[in-house]
């Protein structure tokens, strides 16, 4: 069970990060703290906080995060 992630750049310049096959899925349905941990890890790695628009732990098919690029 791998952490299957892919990203796409949208027409508005934002990036969408799609995460499927979540290794936390069974635990996260009752303990969403693991999702908070995952979000903090992404924030640390990206240097900015992504916005979650889809969430497996709440019944969605996959987690999707929107990442706004830095303003240049």
C-alpha positions as a Markdown table, in Angstrom:
| # | Residue | x | y | z |
|---|---|---|---|---|
| 1 | Unk | 0.0 | 0.0 | 0.0 |
| 2 | Unk | 2.0 | 3.0 | -1.3 |
| 3 | Unk | 1.4 | 6.7 | -0.9 |
| 4 | Unk | 0.3 | 7.5 | -4.4 |
| 5 | Unk | 0.5 | 11.2 | -5.0 |
| 6 | Unk | 0.4 | 13.3 | -8.2 |
| 7 | Unk | 0.2 | 17.0 | -8.9 |
| 8 | Unk | -1.1 | 19.2 | -11.6 |
| 9 | Unk | -0.7 | 22.9 | -12.4 |
| 10 | Unk | -4.1 | 24.5 | -12.9 |
| 11 | Unk | -4.9 | 27.3 | -15.4 |
| 12 | Unk | -5.0 | 29.9 | -12.5 |
| 13 | Unk | -1.4 | 29.0 | -11.6 |
| 14 | Unk | -2.3 | 27.0 | -8.5 |
| 15 | Unk | -1.1 | 23.5 | -8.0 |
| 16 | Unk | -3.3 | 20.7 | -6.9 |
| 17 | Unk | -1.8 | 17.8 | -5.0 |
| 18 | Unk | -3.9 | 14.5 | -5.3 |
| 19 | Unk | -3.2 | 11.8 | -2.7 |
| 20 | Unk | -4.7 | 8.4 | -3.2 |
| 21 | Unk | -4.1 | 5.1 | -1.4 |
| 22 | Unk | -3.6 | 6.9 | 1.9 |
| 23 | Unk | -1.6 | 4.8 | 4.4 |
| 24 | Unk | -3.6 | 6.4 | 7.2 |
| 25 | Unk | -7.0 | 5.8 | 5.8 |
| 26 | Unk | -8.1 | 3.1 | 8.3 |
| 27 | Unk | -6.9 | 5.1 | 11.3 |
| 28 | Unk | -7.9 | 8.5 | 10.1 |
| 29 | Unk | -11.6 | 7.7 | 10.0 |
| 30 | Unk | -11.5 | 7.7 | 13.8 |
| 31 | Unk | -8.4 | 9.7 | 14.6 |
| 32 | Unk | -8.0 | 12.7 | 12.2 |
| 33 | Unk | -4.8 | 13.7 | 14.1 |
| 34 | Unk | -2.8 | 11.7 | 11.5 |
| 35 | Unk | -4.3 | 14.0 | 8.8 |
| 36 | Unk | -3.2 | 17.0 | 10.8 |
| 37 | Unk | 0.3 | 15.5 | 11.0 |
| 38 | Unk | 0.3 | 14.9 | 7.3 |
| 39 | Unk | -0.8 | 18.5 | 6.6 |
| 40 | Unk | 2.0 | 19.8 | 8.9 |
| 41 | Unk | 4.5 | 17.8 | 7.0 |
| 42 | Unk | 3.3 | 19.2 | 3.7 |
| 43 | Unk | 3.4 | 22.7 | 5.1 |
| 44 | Unk | 7.0 | 22.2 | 6.3 |
| 45 | Unk | 8.1 | 20.7 | 3.0 |
| 46 | Unk | 6.4 | 23.3 | 0.8 |
| 47 | Unk | 7.1 | 26.3 | 3.0 |
| 48 | Unk | 3.4 | 27.3 | 2.8 |
| 49 | Unk | 0.2 | 25.8 | 4.1 |
| 50 | Unk | -1.9 | 24.0 | 1.4 |
| 51 | Unk | -5.7 | 24.1 | 1.6 |
| 52 | Unk | -7.4 | 20.8 | 1.7 |
| 53 | Unk | -10.5 | 20.6 | -0.6 |
| 54 | Unk | -11.1 | 16.9 | -0.5 |
| 55 | Unk | -10.5 | 14.5 | 2.4 |
| 56 | Unk | -10.5 | 10.7 | 2.4 |
| 57 | Unk | -11.2 | 10.6 | 6.2 |
| 58 | Unk | -14.5 | 12.4 | 5.5 |
| 59 | Unk | -15.6 | 10.0 | 2.8 |
| 60 | Unk | -14.1 | 11.6 | -0.3 |
| 61 | Unk | -12.3 | 9.4 | -2.9 |
| 62 | Unk | -8.9 | 11.0 | -2.3 |
| 63 | Unk | -7.3 | 13.9 | -0.5 |
| 64 | Unk | -6.8 | 17.0 | -2.7 |
| 65 | Unk | -4.8 | 20.0 | -1.6 |
| 66 | Unk | -4.6 | 23.4 | -3.3 |
| 67 | Unk | -1.1 | 25.0 | -3.2 |
| 68 | Unk | -0.8 | 28.7 | -4.1 |
| 69 | Unk | 2.6 | 29.4 | -5.7 |
| 70 | Unk | 4.7 | 32.2 | -4.1 |
| 71 | Unk | 4.1 | 35.7 | -5.5 |
| 72 | Unk | 7.1 | 36.8 | -7.5 |
